[in-house]
Amino acid sequence: MKRTQLQLDDPLHEALRRRAYEEGCSMSELARRLLGKALGTASEAQPRGVADFAFVAAGESQQRGLTPVSERHDEALAEPE
């Protein structure tokens, strides 16, 4: 993926920002999709949504008295002596 910069007038920027918000994606993602369609290079891949990541937080950790393990991760990962 290449990085680029675009100059947008205020109404176009606001329309892009609003639509990206409504679709739940970044302005960059929306611009890529719209440009891909306009230029005939759009991929067949569907944009991902929250439902595609239902596995996130599906597990449960054993914190063994290290609550919150998110702050005490070094202790949780330490080799037992």
Protein Blocks (a to p, Z undefined) as FASTA:
>chain_A
ZZddddddfklmmmmmmmmmmnopafklmmmmmmmmmnopacfbdcddfklmmmgokacc
deehpacfklmmmmmmpccZZ
